[in-house]
Amino acid sequence: MAVTQADSSESLSIQEQRRAIRPLLVPDDPGDARTAYYGLEHDPRRTILTLHRTPAGHVDGFLGTCITGSNPFQPLVVLRAFGLGTLEALVSQALTPGRSYLFSVPVYIGAGLEGMLSLSETATWCILRADASHFEPLINVLVTQELGAEGRRRWQIRSQERVVAAAGVNWQSRRWAEVYVASDPAARARRWDESVLSAATAALLAEGVTALYLVAQEDSHARRVAERLSYHDSGAREFTCVGTVPPAATDVGRMT
């Protein structure tokens, strides 16, 4: 059987690596949006790509480890793996034994990781997509805009000098942006979570960027809020988890 291998492609610049992996992603697919951003557009100084090639030299997978502002001590991993043995080769080549990573991958890849890594904090997310043609903003004069982490905009409502509802942008590419919402129970009762989400969505749509909102499958409240603002289920799903690479055999022997 032909052996395939992961390739750190040290002789290639990250721009050349990104050109090589671009055909593995679909620009119009919400399910590829997060991986495309981190693989193709994230700060190259905080992104390491490992490519996998077939015996004929064709790229059939890649793994990106990215340092993000939300958790600089736990790299985010995005990847695509299409060939036989590609996933195992990428994990073995790119990741450090004994270290934990935050994975964001399609569900089918998440299933493959279960046999390779020690997984925790697993979750499956529905990817909702804003529909600009039906969006009707919910205006609330209490919403203010500020700059959050890494200079990203955040829309929020304060009550008694405390932020009780906020929405912002996790990442933004040329085409897509992923929004988040955080709110207190009392703020949800007043629809303030809907107000801040509306403000974030309106700002992005005005820039020609389509907003995506990842909602946990069991979170019926968040889905209802999003649907009132023209978000609909794209059909795509994202699997996230914290994965720890098992220690290498030599390390296990050393510990015992």
Secondary structure, DSSP 8 states (H G I E B T S, - for coil): ----EEE--TTS-HHHHHHHHGGGS-TT-HHHHHHHIIIIIS-GGGEEEEEEE-TTS-EEEEEEEE--SS-TTS-EEEEEE-STTHHHHHHHHHS-TT-EEEEEE-HHHHHHHTTTSEEEEEEEEEEEEE-TTT------TT-EEEE-GGG-EEEEEEETTEEEEEEEEEEE-SSEEEEEEEE-HHHHHTTHHHHHHHHHHHHHHHTT-EEEEEEETT-HHHHHHHHHTTEEEEEEEEEEEEEE----HHHHHHH-
